[in-house]
Amino acid sequence: MSPLLVVVGSKEVLLGDARRFAEAVSDAAGTVNLDIYDGRPHAFHVSVLGGEPLPSAVPLLRRVTEWSSSLAVREHAI
């Protein structure tokens, strides 16, 4: 199973589902990071698709960049 990054806001209607999914992946010996963004609603990250991202989405963009870069480094090390 490929490593997963699960991103969810703390006010997300599917927060419980995201937690259960991350737990199931972990229980299946998968690699999963569950990032919960405080006070963010469902789909807060979608603002990045429309040009200038909302300030609340900028930390997420940095996190995705950091996380995907770590995968690339891991790939080259194998």
Backbone bond lengths (Angstrom), bond angles and torsions (degrees), N, CA, C in turn:
res aa  C-N    CA-C-N  psi(-1)  N-CA   C-N-CA  omega(-1)  CA-C   N-CA-C  phi
1 M - - - 1.445 - - 1.530 108.28 -
2 S 1.291 115.96 134.82 1.467 120.86 177.97 1.523 110.14 -70.93
3 P 1.332 116.93 151.68 1.463 119.51 175.24 1.525 110.42 -61.76
4 L 1.330 115.74 146.29 1.464 121.31 -177.07 1.521 110.85 -124.57
5 L 1.313 115.66 144.42 1.453 123.32 170.58 1.527 106.22 -117.77
6 V 1.319 116.18 115.35 1.463 121.95 178.87 1.527 106.87 -104.88
7 V 1.321 116.13 122.05 1.460 122.10 -177.22 1.521 108.48 -115.22
8 V 1.325 115.59 130.99 1.461 120.25 -177.26 1.531 108.73 -151.57
9 G 1.322 115.47 149.31 1.457 120.19 174.61 1.520 109.81 -89.46
10 S 1.323 116.39 153.59 1.470 119.70 -179.66 1.532 112.03 -68.75
11 K 1.338 117.10 -17.60 1.466 120.69 176.61 1.527 111.29 -103.17
12 E 1.308 115.87 14.26 1.474 123.00 178.92 1.513 110.08 -67.51
13 V 1.319 116.01 132.95 1.460 120.63 178.50 1.541 110.34 -64.86
14 L 1.331 117.65 -24.76 1.465 122.01 -178.51 1.533 112.63 -102.16
15 L 1.328 117.45 21.51 1.462 120.75 -178.33 1.523 111.80 -57.69
16 G 1.316 117.17 -45.47 1.466 120.63 178.61 1.517 111.80 -59.96
17 D 1.323 116.70 -41.28 1.466 120.88 178.17 1.524 110.83 -63.40
18 A 1.322 116.51 -42.04 1.468 120.23 179.49 1.523 110.61 -62.93
19 R 1.317 116.79 -41.65 1.471 120.41 177.81 1.528 111.24 -63.53
20 R 1.322 116.42 -45.32 1.472 119.80 -179.86 1.522 111.17 -64.66
21 F 1.324 116.75 -39.80 1.461 120.70 178.62 1.527 110.43 -61.96
22 A 1.338 116.71 -48.11 1.465 120.75 179.95 1.532 110.60 -61.23
23 E 1.320 116.74 -39.48 1.464 120.62 178.40 1.532 110.99 -65.12
24 A 1.323 116.90 -41.03 1.464 120.89 179.52 1.531 110.88 -64.39
25 V 1.317 116.75 -41.12 1.471 120.70 177.78 1.520 109.55 -62.36
26 S 1.320 116.35 -46.10 1.457 121.11 179.25 1.532 111.12 -61.72
27 D 1.330 116.71 -43.38 1.464 121.17 178.61 1.521 112.30 -62.45
28 A 1.337 116.29 -27.55 1.463 121.72 179.15 1.529 111.21 -89.45
29 A 1.332 116.21 15.11 1.469 123.31 178.70 1.524 112.52 68.38
30 G 1.317 116.26 24.96 1.462 119.95 175.62 1.516 110.77 -89.03
31 T 1.313 115.35 164.92 1.461 121.32 176.55 1.517 107.79 -100.19
32 V 1.322 115.58 121.66 1.466 119.94 -177.73 1.520 109.41 -142.39
33 N 1.323 114.92 138.05 1.460 122.23 171.32 1.516 106.38 -113.84
34 L 1.322 116.65 126.50 1.459 122.02 175.89 1.520 107.47 -108.11
35 D 1.315 116.95 111.40 1.459 122.68 179.10 1.523 108.40 -105.85
36 I 1.330 115.82 119.29 1.465 121.48 178.99 1.526 108.06 -109.34
37 Y 1.327 116.27 119.79 1.459 122.20 -178.01 1.528 109.51 -95.95
38 D 1.318 114.92 116.74 1.457 123.05 -174.10 1.525 112.79 -58.58
39 G 1.316 114.74 128.90 1.457 121.01 174.56 1.514 116.15 75.54
40 R 1.316 117.58 2.23 1.470 120.28 -176.62 1.532 110.61 -89.45
41 P 1.334 116.39 141.12 1.463 121.36 178.51 1.534 111.81 -87.80
42 H 1.304 114.91 -176.84 1.460 122.18 176.07 1.527 110.27 -57.35
43 A 1.321 116.03 134.75 1.470 123.65 173.29 1.529 114.38 60.64
44 F 1.338 117.89 29.79 1.465 119.78 179.64 1.521 112.14 -60.57
45 H 1.303 116.84 -26.44 1.460 121.76 -176.52 1.532 113.20 -76.68
46 V 1.300 118.52 -12.40 1.466 122.08 -176.81 1.530 111.36 -63.83
47 S 1.312 117.55 -20.58 1.466 120.00 -179.24 1.523 112.18 -59.70
48 V 1.317 118.51 -20.28 1.470 120.97 -179.79 1.525 111.97 -68.72
49 L 1.314 117.23 -17.41 1.461 121.05 -177.76 1.528 112.75 -79.41
50 G 1.326 117.70 -17.12 1.453 120.26 -173.39 1.515 114.81 -105.66
51 G 1.301 118.06 35.64 1.464 119.74 179.67 1.512 110.93 100.86
52 E 1.329 116.02 -115.48 1.461 120.94 179.71 1.529 109.60 -75.02
53 P 1.324 117.30 120.63 1.474 119.15 179.47 1.531 110.92 -70.38
54 L 1.314 115.59 150.79 1.456 120.33 172.96 1.527 108.55 -62.96
55 P 1.319 117.34 148.29 1.465 119.62 179.09 1.534 113.03 -53.12
56 S 1.316 117.04 -32.23 1.469 119.71 -179.54 1.524 112.94 -69.56
57 A 1.326 117.44 -17.86 1.462 120.79 -179.72 1.525 112.80 -91.67
58 V 1.319 118.10 -15.60 1.466 121.19 -176.84 1.526 112.61 -60.94
59 P 1.351 119.82 -45.54 1.469 118.47 177.01 1.535 112.41 -59.09
60 L 1.314 116.57 -34.87 1.463 119.89 177.55 1.528 110.97 -64.64
61 L 1.321 116.86 -43.35 1.470 119.62 178.59 1.525 110.72 -60.16
62 R 1.321 116.40 -41.92 1.473 119.90 177.24 1.518 110.89 -62.82
63 R 1.338 116.69 -42.39 1.461 121.52 -178.77 1.529 110.60 -63.97
64 V 1.310 118.04 -44.54 1.466 121.24 179.79 1.531 109.97 -62.73
65 T 1.323 116.76 -40.85 1.460 120.46 177.46 1.524 110.71 -62.08
66 E 1.323 116.60 -46.72 1.466 121.96 179.28 1.528 110.76 -61.26
67 W 1.321 116.05 -47.33 1.461 121.29 -176.92 1.534 111.26 -64.60
68 S 1.332 116.92 -46.66 1.469 119.18 -178.64 1.527 111.14 -68.41
69 S 1.326 117.65 -32.92 1.468 120.50 176.08 1.522 111.19 -65.28
70 S 1.336 116.45 -36.90 1.470 119.41 178.47 1.516 110.56 -65.65
71 L 1.324 117.68 -32.26 1.464 120.49 177.12 1.515 110.91 -68.32
72 A 1.321 116.21 -40.62 1.461 120.35 178.85 1.522 110.94 -63.29
73 V 1.324 117.09 -40.39 1.473 120.80 177.71 1.520 109.59 -64.84
74 R 1.324 117.03 -42.23 1.460 121.68 179.19 1.530 110.97 -62.78
75 E 1.350 116.80 -41.20 1.466 122.15 179.02 1.525 110.37 -58.74
76 H 1.325 117.09 -46.20 1.465 121.72 -177.36 1.518 111.54 -68.89
77 A 1.316 117.91 -25.16 1.463 121.51 -178.67 1.534 111.36 -77.60
78 I 1.314 116.55 -19.89 1.480 119.94 -176.13 1.494 112.28 -78.60
